[in-house]
Amino acid sequence: DPCERHPESADTPAMFLSRDAYLVRAYGETDRIRYGTGQIVPADRLAQTCADLLAEPETAYVHLRSASNNCYQARVERA
């Protein structure tokens, strides 16, 4: 179901600090995974990792997924 967008911030939302790590993947403009971008990232490095991936022109957005079950958690876009 749709949900309200998190306010723009450089800080990692508190809900993503409750787990140890997340699977992070970059996607291109065609909504396909950018292979080689998938990585397990500690929660305290999420913001920087997403910023680094979004700085690459080939990245349209980033998905955060559960590192243990691969469940979708959030989509991160450029501000």
Phi and psi restraints in degrees (range 20) as a CNS / XPLOR table:
assign (resid 1 and name C) (resid 2 and name N)
       (resid 2 and name CA) (resid 2 and name C) 1.0 -60.5 20.0 2
assign (resid 2 and name N) (resid 2 and name CA)
       (resid 2 and name C) (resid 3 and name N) 1.0 149.6 20.0 2
assign (resid 2 and name C) (resid 3 and name N)
       (resid 3 and name CA) (resid 3 and name C) 1.0 -137.8 20.0 2
assign (resid 3 and name N) (resid 3 and name CA)
       (resid 3 and name C) (resid 4 and name N) 1.0 163.6 20.0 2
assign (resid 3 and name C) (resid 4 and name N)
       (resid 4 and name CA) (resid 4 and name C) 1.0 -68.0 20.0 2
assign (resid 4 and name N) (resid 4 and name CA)
       (resid 4 and name C) (resid 5 and name N) 1.0 137.4 20.0 2
assign (resid 4 and name C) (resid 5 and name N)
       (resid 5 and name CA) (resid 5 and name C) 1.0 -67.6 20.0 2
assign (resid 5 and name N) (resid 5 and name CA)
       (resid 5 and name C) (resid 6 and name N) 1.0 141.3 20.0 2
assign (resid 5 and name C) (resid 6 and name N)
       (resid 6 and name CA) (resid 6 and name C) 1.0 -69.0 20.0 2
assign (resid 6 and name N) (resid 6 and name CA)
       (resid 6 and name C) (resid 7 and name N) 1.0 140.4 20.0 2
assign (resid 6 and name C) (resid 7 and name N)
       (resid 7 and name CA) (resid 7 and name C) 1.0 -57.4 20.0 2
assign (resid 7 and name N) (resid 7 and name CA)
       (resid 7 and name C) (resid 8 and name N) 1.0 143.4 20.0 2
assign (resid 7 and name C) (resid 8 and name N)
       (resid 8 and name CA) (resid 8 and name C) 1.0 -61.2 20.0 2
assign (resid 8 and name N) (resid 8 and name CA)
       (resid 8 and name C) (resid 9 and name N) 1.0 132.7 20.0 2
assign (resid 8 and name C) (resid 9 and name N)
       (resid 9 and name CA) (resid 9 and name C) 1.0 -164.5 20.0 2
assign (resid 9 and name N) (resid 9 and name CA)
       (resid 9 and name C) (resid 10 and name N) 1.0 151.1 20.0 2
assign (resid 9 and name C) (resid 10 and name N)
       (resid 10 and name CA) (resid 10 and name C) 1.0 -82.8 20.0 2
assign (resid 10 and name N) (resid 10 and name CA)
       (resid 10 and name C) (resid 11 and name N) 1.0 -10.8 20.0 2
assign (resid 10 and name C) (resid 11 and name N)
       (resid 11 and name CA) (resid 11 and name C) 1.0 -85.1 20.0 2
assign (resid 11 and name N) (resid 11 and name CA)
       (resid 11 and name C) (resid 12 and name N) 1.0 148.6 20.0 2
assign (resid 11 and name C) (resid 12 and name N)
       (resid 12 and name CA) (resid 12 and name C) 1.0 -74.0 20.0 2
assign (resid 12 and name N) (resid 12 and name CA)
       (resid 12 and name C) (resid 13 and name N) 1.0 128.8 20.0 2
assign (resid 12 and name C) (resid 13 and name N)
       (resid 13 and name CA) (resid 13 and name C) 1.0 -56.5 20.0 2
assign (resid 13 and name N) (resid 13 and name CA)
       (resid 13 and name C) (resid 14 and name N) 1.0 142.2 20.0 2
assign (resid 13 and name C) (resid 14 and name N)
       (resid 14 and name CA) (resid 14 and name C) 1.0 -54.3 20.0 2
assign (resid 14 and name N) (resid 14 and name CA)
       (resid 14 and name C) (resid 15 and name N) 1.0 -34.5 20.0 2
assign (resid 14 and name C) (resid 15 and name N)
       (resid 15 and name CA) (resid 15 and name C) 1.0 -62.5 20.0 2
assign (resid 15 and name N) (resid 15 and name CA)
       (resid 15 and name C) (resid 16 and name N) 1.0 -22.3 20.0 2
assign (resid 15 and name C) (resid 16 and name N)
       (resid 16 and name CA) (resid 16 and name C) 1.0 -92.1 20.0 2
assign (resid 16 and name N) (resid 16 and name CA)
       (resid 16 and name C) (resid 17 and name N) 1.0 1.2 20.0 2
assign (resid 16 and name C) (resid 17 and name N)
       (resid 17 and name CA) (resid 17 and name C) 1.0 -97.7 20.0 2
assign (resid 17 and name N) (resid 17 and name CA)
       (resid 17 and name C) (resid 18 and name N) 1.0 -0.2 20.0 2
assign (resid 17 and name C) (resid 18 and name N)
       (resid 18 and name CA) (resid 18 and name C) 1.0 -83.3 20.0 2
assign (resid 18 and name N) (resid 18 and name CA)
       (resid 18 and name C) (resid 19 and name N) 1.0 -15.7 20.0 2
assign (resid 18 and name C) (resid 19 and name N)
       (resid 19 and name CA) (resid 19 and name C) 1.0 -110.0 20.0 2
assign (resid 19 and name N) (resid 19 and name CA)
       (resid 19 and name C) (resid 20 and name N) 1.0 162.6 20.0 2
assign (resid 19 and name C) (resid 20 and name N)
       (resid 20 and name CA) (resid 20 and name C) 1.0 -73.4 20.0 2
assign (resid 20 and name N) (resid 20 and name CA)
       (resid 20 and name C) (resid 21 and name N) 1.0 -39.0 20.0 2
assign (resid 20 and name C) (resid 21 and name N)
       (resid 21 and name CA) (resid 21 and name C) 1.0 -156.9 20.0 2
assign (resid 21 and name N) (resid 21 and name CA)
       (resid 21 and name C) (resid 22 and name N) 1.0 161.9 20.0 2
assign (resid 21 and name C) (resid 22 and name N)
       (resid 22 and name CA) (resid 22 and name C) 1.0 -135.3 20.0 2
assign (resid 22 and name N) (resid 22 and name CA)
       (resid 22 and name C) (resid 23 and name N) 1.0 154.6 20.0 2
assign (resid 22 and name C) (resid 23 and name N)
       (resid 23 and name CA) (resid 23 and name C) 1.0 -87.1 20.0 2
assign (resid 23 and name N) (resid 23 and name CA)
       (resid 23 and name C) (resid 24 and name N) 1.0 127.8 20.0 2
assign (resid 23 and name C) (resid 24 and name N)
       (resid 24 and name CA) (resid 24 and name C) 1.0 -117.6 20.0 2
assign (resid 24 and name N) (resid 24 and name CA)
       (resid 24 and name C) (resid 25 and name N) 1.0 132.4 20.0 2
assign (resid 24 and name C) (resid 25 and name N)
       (resid 25 and name CA) (resid 25 and name C) 1.0 -137.5 20.0 2
assign (resid 25 and name N) (resid 25 and name CA)
       (resid 25 and name C) (resid 26 and name N) 1.0 137.6 20.0 2
assign (resid 25 and name C) (resid 26 and name N)
       (resid 26 and name CA) (resid 26 and name C) 1.0 -92.4 20.0 2
assign (resid 26 and name N) (resid 26 and name CA)
       (resid 26 and name C) (resid 27 and name N) 1.0 146.8 20.0 2
assign (resid 26 and name C) (resid 27 and name N)
       (resid 27 and name CA) (resid 27 and name C) 1.0 -124.1 20.0 2
assign (resid 27 and name N) (resid 27 and name CA)
       (resid 27 and name C) (resid 28 and name N) 1.0 150.0 20.0 2
assign (resid 27 and name C) (resid 28 and name N)
       (resid 28 and name CA) (resid 28 and name C) 1.0 -93.6 20.0 2
assign (resid 28 and name N) (resid 28 and name CA)
       (resid 28 and name C) (resid 29 and name N) 1.0 -179.1 20.0 2
assign (resid 28 and name C) (resid 29 and name N)
       (resid 29 and name CA) (resid 29 and name C) 1.0 -59.9 20.0 2
assign (resid 29 and name N) (resid 29 and name CA)
       (resid 29 and name C) (resid 30 and name N) 1.0 -24.0 20.0 2
assign (resid 29 and name C) (resid 30 and name N)
       (resid 30 and name CA) (resid 30 and name C) 1.0 -89.7 20.0 2
assign (resid 30 and name N) (resid 30 and name CA)
       (resid 30 and name C) (resid 31 and name N) 1.0 12.3 20.0 2
assign (resid 30 and name C) (resid 31 and name N)
       (resid 31 and name CA) (resid 31 and name C) 1.0 62.7 20.0 2
assign (resid 31 and name N) (resid 31 and name CA)
       (resid 31 and name C) (resid 32 and name N) 1.0 30.1 20.0 2
assign (resid 31 and name C) (resid 32 and name N)
       (resid 32 and name CA) (resid 32 and name C) 1.0 -112.2 20.0 2
assign (resid 32 and name N) (resid 32 and name CA)
       (resid 32 and name C) (resid 33 and name N) 1.0 146.2 20.0 2
assign (resid 32 and name C) (resid 33 and name N)
       (resid 33 and name CA) (resid 33 and name C) 1.0 -60.0 20.0 2
assign (resid 33 and name N) (resid 33 and name CA)
       (resid 33 and name C) (resid 34 and name N) 1.0 137.3 20.0 2
assign (resid 33 and name C) (resid 34 and name N)
       (resid 34 and name CA) (resid 34 and name C) 1.0 -86.5 20.0 2
assign (resid 34 and name N) (resid 34 and name CA)
       (resid 34 and name C) (resid 35 and name N) 1.0 99.8 20.0 2
assign (resid 34 and name C) (resid 35 and name N)
       (resid 35 and name CA) (resid 35 and name C) 1.0 -58.6 20.0 2
assign (resid 35 and name N) (resid 35 and name CA)
       (resid 35 and name C) (resid 36 and name N) 1.0 141.7 20.0 2
assign (resid 35 and name C) (resid 36 and name N)
       (resid 36 and name CA) (resid 36 and name C) 1.0 93.5 20.0 2
assign (resid 36 and name N) (resid 36 and name CA)
       (resid 36 and name C) (resid 37 and name N) 1.0 -5.3 20.0 2
assign (resid 36 and name C) (resid 37 and name N)
       (resid 37 and name CA) (resid 37 and name C) 1.0 -97.8 20.0 2
assign (resid 37 and name N) (resid 37 and name CA)
       (resid 37 and name C) (resid 38 and name N) 1.0 -13.7 20.0 2
assign (resid 37 and name C) (resid 38 and name N)
       (resid 38 and name CA) (resid 38 and name C) 1.0 -67.0 20.0 2
assign (resid 38 and name N) (resid 38 and name CA)
       (resid 38 and name C) (resid 39 and name N) 1.0 131.7 20.0 2
assign (resid 38 and name C) (resid 39 and name N)
       (resid 39 and name CA) (resid 39 and name C) 1.0 -158.2 20.0 2
assign (resid 39 and name N) (resid 39 and name CA)
       (resid 39 and name C) (resid 40 and name N) 1.0 149.1 20.0 2
assign (resid 39 and name C) (resid 40 and name N)
       (resid 40 and name CA) (resid 40 and name C) 1.0 -86.9 20.0 2
assign (resid 40 and name N) (resid 40 and name CA)
       (resid 40 and name C) (resid 41 and name N) 1.0 125.5 20.0 2
assign (resid 40 and name C) (resid 41 and name N)
       (resid 41 and name CA) (resid 41 and name C) 1.0 -124.1 20.0 2
assign (resid 41 and name N) (resid 41 and name CA)
       (resid 41 and name C) (resid 42 and name N) 1.0 130.4 20.0 2
assign (resid 41 and name C) (resid 42 and name N)
       (resid 42 and name CA) (resid 42 and name C) 1.0 -60.2 20.0 2
assign (resid 42 and name N) (resid 42 and name CA)
       (resid 42 and name C) (resid 43 and name N) 1.0 145.8 20.0 2
assign (resid 42 and name C) (resid 43 and name N)
       (resid 43 and name CA) (resid 43 and name C) 1.0 -54.0 20.0 2
assign (resid 43 and name N) (resid 43 and name CA)
       (resid 43 and name C) (resid 44 and name N) 1.0 -35.9 20.0 2
assign (resid 43 and name C) (resid 44 and name N)
       (resid 44 and name CA) (resid 44 and name C) 1.0 -76.0 20.0 2
assign (resid 44 and name N) (resid 44 and name CA)
       (resid 44 and name C) (resid 45 and name N) 1.0 -2.7 20.0 2
assign (resid 44 and name C) (resid 45 and name N)
       (resid 45 and name CA) (resid 45 and name C) 1.0 -113.1 20.0 2
assign (resid 45 and name N) (resid 45 and name CA)
       (resid 45 and name C) (resid 46 and name N) 1.0 4.8 20.0 2
assign (resid 45 and name C) (resid 46 and name N)
       (resid 46 and name CA) (resid 46 and name C) 1.0 -58.9 20.0 2
assign (resid 46 and name N) (resid 46 and name CA)
       (resid 46 and name C) (resid 47 and name N) 1.0 -51.6 20.0 2
assign (resid 46 and name C) (resid 47 and name N)
       (resid 47 and name CA) (resid 47 and name C) 1.0 -58.1 20.0 2
assign (resid 47 and name N) (resid 47 and name CA)
       (resid 47 and name C) (resid 48 and name N) 1.0 -45.9 20.0 2
assign (resid 47 and name C) (resid 48 and name N)
       (resid 48 and name CA) (resid 48 and name C) 1.0 -68.3 20.0 2
assign (resid 48 and name N) (resid 48 and name CA)
       (resid 48 and name C) (resid 49 and name N) 1.0 -41.3 20.0 2
assign (resid 48 and name C) (resid 49 and name N)
       (resid 49 and name CA) (resid 49 and name C) 1.0 -63.1 20.0 2
assign (resid 49 and name N) (resid 49 and name CA)
       (resid 49 and name C) (resid 50 and name N) 1.0 -44.3 20.0 2
assign (resid 49 and name C) (resid 50 and name N)
       (resid 50 and name CA) (resid 50 and name C) 1.0 -63.0 20.0 2
assign (resid 50 and name N) (resid 50 and name CA)
       (resid 50 and name C) (resid 51 and name N) 1.0 -42.8 20.0 2
assign (resid 50 and name C) (resid 51 and name N)
       (resid 51 and name CA) (resid 51 and name C) 1.0 -60.9 20.0 2
assign (resid 51 and name N) (resid 51 and name CA)
       (resid 51 and name C) (resid 52 and name N) 1.0 -41.9 20.0 2
assign (resid 51 and name C) (resid 52 and name N)
       (resid 52 and name CA) (resid 52 and name C) 1.0 -63.3 20.0 2
assign (resid 52 and name N) (resid 52 and name CA)
       (resid 52 and name C) (resid 53 and name N) 1.0 -44.2 20.0 2
assign (resid 52 and name C) (resid 53 and name N)
       (resid 53 and name CA) (resid 53 and name C) 1.0 -67.0 20.0 2
assign (resid 53 and name N) (resid 53 and name CA)
       (resid 53 and name C) (resid 54 and name N) 1.0 -40.1 20.0 2
assign (resid 53 and name C) (resid 54 and name N)
       (resid 54 and name CA) (resid 54 and name C) 1.0 -71.0 20.0 2
assign (resid 54 and name N) (resid 54 and name CA)
       (resid 54 and name C) (resid 55 and name N) 1.0 -17.6 20.0 2
assign (resid 54 and name C) (resid 55 and name N)
       (resid 55 and name CA) (resid 55 and name C) 1.0 -74.5 20.0 2
assign (resid 55 and name N) (resid 55 and name CA)
       (resid 55 and name C) (resid 56 and name N) 1.0 -16.7 20.0 2
assign (resid 55 and name C) (resid 56 and name N)
       (resid 56 and name CA) (resid 56 and name C) 1.0 -81.7 20.0 2
assign (resid 56 and name N) (resid 56 and name CA)
       (resid 56 and name C) (resid 57 and name N) 1.0 126.8 20.0 2
assign (resid 56 and name C) (resid 57 and name N)
       (resid 57 and name CA) (resid 57 and name C) 1.0 -60.9 20.0 2
assign (resid 57 and name N) (resid 57 and name CA)
       (resid 57 and name C) (resid 58 and name N) 1.0 -22.7 20.0 2
assign (resid 57 and name C) (resid 58 and name N)
       (resid 58 and name CA) (resid 58 and name C) 1.0 -76.8 20.0 2
assign (resid 58 and name N) (resid 58 and name CA)
       (resid 58 and name C) (resid 59 and name N) 1.0 -12.2 20.0 2
assign (resid 58 and name C) (resid 59 and name N)
       (resid 59 and name CA) (resid 59 and name C) 1.0 -92.6 20.0 2
assign (resid 59 and name N) (resid 59 and name CA)
       (resid 59 and name C) (resid 60 and name N) 1.0 125.5 20.0 2
assign (resid 59 and name C) (resid 60 and name N)
       (resid 60 and name CA) (resid 60 and name C) 1.0 -92.8 20.0 2
assign (resid 60 and name N) (resid 60 and name CA)
       (resid 60 and name C) (resid 61 and name N) 1.0 -37.3 20.0 2
assign (resid 60 and name C) (resid 61 and name N)
       (resid 61 and name CA) (resid 61 and name C) 1.0 -163.8 20.0 2
assign (resid 61 and name N) (resid 61 and name CA)
       (resid 61 and name C) (resid 62 and name N) 1.0 172.6 20.0 2
assign (resid 61 and name C) (resid 62 and name N)
       (resid 62 and name CA) (resid 62 and name C) 1.0 -128.9 20.0 2
assign (resid 62 and name N) (resid 62 and name CA)
       (resid 62 and name C) (resid 63 and name N) 1.0 139.8 20.0 2
assign (resid 62 and name C) (resid 63 and name N)
       (resid 63 and name CA) (resid 63 and name C) 1.0 -102.8 20.0 2
assign (resid 63 and name N) (resid 63 and name CA)
       (resid 63 and name C) (resid 64 and name N) 1.0 140.2 20.0 2
assign (resid 63 and name C) (resid 64 and name N)
       (resid 64 and name CA) (resid 64 and name C) 1.0 -105.4 20.0 2
assign (resid 64 and name N) (resid 64 and name CA)
       (resid 64 and name C) (resid 65 and name N) 1.0 131.7 20.0 2
assign (resid 64 and name C) (resid 65 and name N)
       (resid 65 and name CA) (resid 65 and name C) 1.0 -133.1 20.0 2
assign (resid 65 and name N) (resid 65 and name CA)
       (resid 65 and name C) (resid 66 and name N) 1.0 159.4 20.0 2
assign (resid 65 and name C) (resid 66 and name N)
       (resid 66 and name CA) (resid 66 and name C) 1.0 -61.9 20.0 2
assign (resid 66 and name N) (resid 66 and name CA)
       (resid 66 and name C) (resid 67 and name N) 1.0 130.6 20.0 2
assign (resid 66 and name C) (resid 67 and name N)
       (resid 67 and name CA) (resid 67 and name C) 1.0 -72.0 20.0 2
assign (resid 67 and name N) (resid 67 and name CA)
       (resid 67 and name C) (resid 68 and name N) 1.0 -22.7 20.0 2
assign (resid 67 and name C) (resid 68 and name N)
       (resid 68 and name CA) (resid 68 and name C) 1.0 -94.9 20.0 2
assign (resid 68 and name N) (resid 68 and name CA)
       (resid 68 and name C) (resid 69 and name N) 1.0 -34.1 20.0 2
assign (resid 68 and name C) (resid 69 and name N)
       (resid 69 and name CA) (resid 69 and name C) 1.0 -120.6 20.0 2
assign (resid 69 and name N) (resid 69 and name CA)
       (resid 69 and name C) (resid 70 and name N) 1.0 -2.9 20.0 2
assign (resid 69 and name C) (resid 70 and name N)
       (resid 70 and name CA) (resid 70 and name C) 1.0 65.9 20.0 2
assign (resid 70 and name N) (resid 70 and name CA)
       (resid 70 and name C) (resid 71 and name N) 1.0 17.8 20.0 2
assign (resid 70 and name C) (resid 71 and name N)
       (resid 71 and name CA) (resid 71 and name C) 1.0 -73.8 20.0 2
assign (resid 71 and name N) (resid 71 and name CA)
       (resid 71 and name C) (resid 72 and name N) 1.0 137.4 20.0 2
assign (resid 71 and name C) (resid 72 and name N)
       (resid 72 and name CA) (resid 72 and name C) 1.0 -62.1 20.0 2
assign (resid 72 and name N) (resid 72 and name CA)
       (resid 72 and name C) (resid 73 and name N) 1.0 135.4 20.0 2
assign (resid 72 and name C) (resid 73 and name N)
       (resid 73 and name CA) (resid 73 and name C) 1.0 -117.5 20.0 2
assign (resid 73 and name N) (resid 73 and name CA)
       (resid 73 and name C) (resid 74 and name N) 1.0 -45.5 20.0 2
assign (resid 73 and name C) (resid 74 and name N)
       (resid 74 and name CA) (resid 74 and name C) 1.0 -166.4 20.0 2
assign (resid 74 and name N) (resid 74 and name CA)
       (resid 74 and name C) (resid 75 and name N) 1.0 160.7 20.0 2
assign (resid 74 and name C) (resid 75 and name N)
       (resid 75 and name CA) (resid 75 and name C) 1.0 -113.4 20.0 2
assign (resid 75 and name N) (resid 75 and name CA)
       (resid 75 and name C) (resid 76 and name N) 1.0 132.7 20.0 2
assign (resid 75 and name C) (resid 76 and name N)
       (resid 76 and name CA) (resid 76 and name C) 1.0 -112.4 20.0 2
assign (resid 76 and name N) (resid 76 and name CA)
       (resid 76 and name C) (resid 77 and name N) 1.0 128.2 20.0 2
assign (resid 76 and name C) (resid 77 and name N)
       (resid 77 and name CA) (resid 77 and name C) 1.0 -121.5 20.0 2
assign (resid 77 and name N) (resid 77 and name CA)
       (resid 77 and name C) (resid 78 and name N) 1.0 165.4 20.0 2
assign (resid 77 and name C) (resid 78 and name N)
       (resid 78 and name CA) (resid 78 and name C) 1.0 -66.3 20.0 2
assign (resid 78 and name N) (resid 78 and name CA)
       (resid 78 and name C) (resid 79 and name N) 1.0 146.3 20.0 2
